[in-house]
Amino acid sequence: MPAPERTSTEAIIAAGRAILEEAGPAGLTMQAVALRVGVRAPSLYKRVRDRDALLSAVSEASVDELTSRLDAVGEDLAALAVAYRAFAHEHPEAFRLLFSPATPEAALHRSSASVLRACAALVGETDALDAARLFTAWATGFLQMELSGAFRLGGDVDQAFDYGLARIIAGLST
């Protein structure tokens, strides 16, 4: 009779996501995940090949959550930006991980679909990719700076985000 399963891939990934937010990428180890799900580290290798595969699975699960949030918003670029920012604030380490080699390219393609659709609605199919890249580069750069505490000159960061977003949308709309 085979031994009973003590964990699942889903539990391992959920534990990995929680550990990532608590301890950052350096703290996301096979041992830490094993402790969290209540098994010995060697047991994880039945479900996750190695730490790189764990990082990739955690990143892909994070992309899936972000994609669901963005898809729920529709084609309103401002609402997409707000959802993107909310995800970054709620999951800052996962947000940073999205821009690492751990994130599978196919996952990134899924997450970009909503922004591409919104940009196509705003500027047309021909320029949609360029517009999406502009929007994403601005929003991602802003959020990376915000999360790292780089805005040190005072002022209201929320207001600055709204200002930048309005200018990006106005520029794309002309």
C-alpha positions in Angstrom: 0.0 0.0 0.0 1.5 3.4 -1.0 2.2 6.0 1.7 -0.6 8.6 2.1 0.1 12.0 0.5 0.9 14.6 3.2 0.8 17.7 1.0 -0.1 18.8 -2.5 1.5 21.0 -5.2 -1.1 23.6 -4.5 -0.2 23.7 -0.8 3.5 23.9 -1.6 2.9 26.8 -3.9 0.7 28.6 -1.4 3.3 28.1 1.3 6.0 29.4 -1.1 4.0 32.5 -1.9 3.5 33.2 1.8 7.1 32.7 2.6 8.2 34.8 -0.3 6.2 37.8 1.1 7.4 37.2 4.7 11.1 36.5 4.0 11.8 37.6 0.4 13.3 35.4 -2.3 16.3 34.4 -0.2 14.0 33.0 2.5 12.1 30.9 0.0 13.9 27.6 0.4 12.8 24.0 0.1 13.4 23.6 3.8 11.2 26.6 4.7 8.4 25.3 2.5 8.7 21.8 3.9 8.4 23.1 7.4 5.3 25.2 6.4 3.5 22.3 4.8 4.5 19.8 7.5 6.7 17.5 5.6 10.5 16.8 5.4 12.3 18.7 2.6 13.1 15.5 0.5 9.3 14.9 0.2 8.9 18.2 -1.8 11.0 16.8 -4.6 8.2 14.5 -5.5 6.2 17.5 -6.6 8.8 20.3 -7.2 12.1 19.5 -9.0 14.3 22.0 -7.2 14.3 25.6 -5.8 14.3 27.1 -9.3 11.2 25.1 -10.1 9.7 26.3 -6.8 10.4 29.9 -7.7 8.9 29.4 -11.1 5.8 27.9 -9.7 5.4 30.6 -7.1 5.9 33.2 -9.8 3.4 31.6 -12.2 0.8 31.4 -9.4 1.4 35.1 -8.7 1.0 35.9 -12.4 -2.2 33.9 -12.5 -3.6 36.0 -9.6 -2.6 39.3 -11.2 -4.1 38.1 -14.6 -7.4 37.3 -12.9 -7.5 40.7 -11.3 -6.6 42.5 -14.5 -9.1 40.4 -16.5 -11.9 41.3 -14.0 -11.3 45.0 -14.7 -11.9 45.0 -18.4 -10.5 47.5 -20.9 -10.3 50.6 -18.7 -6.6 51.5 -18.6 -7.0 53.6 -15.4 -8.7 50.7 -13.7 -6.0 48.3 -14.9 -3.4 50.6 -13.4 -5.2 50.7 -10.1 -5.5 46.9 -10.0 -1.8 46.5 -11.0 -0.8 48.9 -8.2 -3.0 47.1 -5.6 -1.4 43.8 -6.5 2.0 45.3 -6.1 1.2 46.7 -2.7 -0.5 43.5 -1.5 2.3 41.2 -2.8 5.5 43.3 -3.2 7.9 40.4 -3.3 5.7 38.5 -5.8 5.5 41.8 -7.9 9.3 42.0 -7.9 9.6 38.3 -8.8 7.5 38.8 -11.9 10.4 40.7 -13.4 12.9 38.0 -12.8 14.1 35.0 -14.9 11.9 32.8 -12.6 8.8 33.9 -14.4 7.8 31.8 -17.4 7.4 33.8 -20.5 4.0 32.2 -21.3 2.7 33.5 -17.9 3.8 37.0 -18.8 2.0 36.8 -22.1 -1.2 35.8 -20.2 -0.9 38.8 -17.8 -0.3 41.3 -20.7 -3.5 40.4 -22.5 -5.8 42.8 -20.6 -3.4 45.8 -21.1 -3.0 45.0 -24.8 -6.8 44.9 -25.2 -7.2 48.2 -23.3 -4.5 49.8 -25.4 -6.0 48.5 -28.6 -9.3 50.0 -27.7 -7.6 53.3 -27.0 -5.1 53.6 -29.8 -6.1 50.9 -32.3 -4.5 47.5 -33.1 -1.6 48.9 -35.0 -0.1 50.8 -32.1 -1.5 48.6 -29.2 1.8 46.8 -28.4 3.8 50.1 -28.3 1.1 51.7 -26.2 1.0 48.7 -23.8 4.8 48.8 -23.5 4.8 52.5 -22.7 2.0 52.1 -20.1 3.6 49.0 -18.5 7.0 50.5 -18.4 5.7 53.7 -16.7 3.5 51.8 -14.2 6.1 49.2 -13.4 8.9 51.8 -12.9 6.6 53.9 -10.7 5.7 50.9 -8.6 9.3 49.6 -8.3 10.3 53.0 -7.1 7.4 53.3 -4.7 7.9 49.9 -3.2 11.6 50.6 -2.7 10.9 53.9 -0.9 12.7 55.9 -3.7 10.2 58.8 -3.6 11.9 60.9 -0.9 11.2 64.4 -2.1 7.9 64.7 -0.2 4.6 65.2 -1.8 1.7 62.8 -2.2 2.7 59.6 -4.0 -0.9 58.7 -4.6 -1.5 62.0 -6.3 1.7 61.6 -8.3 0.5 58.1 -9.5 -2.9 59.6 -10.5 -1.1 62.5 -12.3 1.2 60.2 -14.2 -1.6 57.9 -15.1 -3.8 60.7 -16.4 -0.9 62.0 -18.5 -0.1 58.6 -19.9 -3.7 58.0 -20.9 -4.1 61.6 -22.3 -0.9 61.1 -24.4 -2.1 57.8 -25.7 -5.6 59.2 -26.5 -4.4 62.0 -28.8 
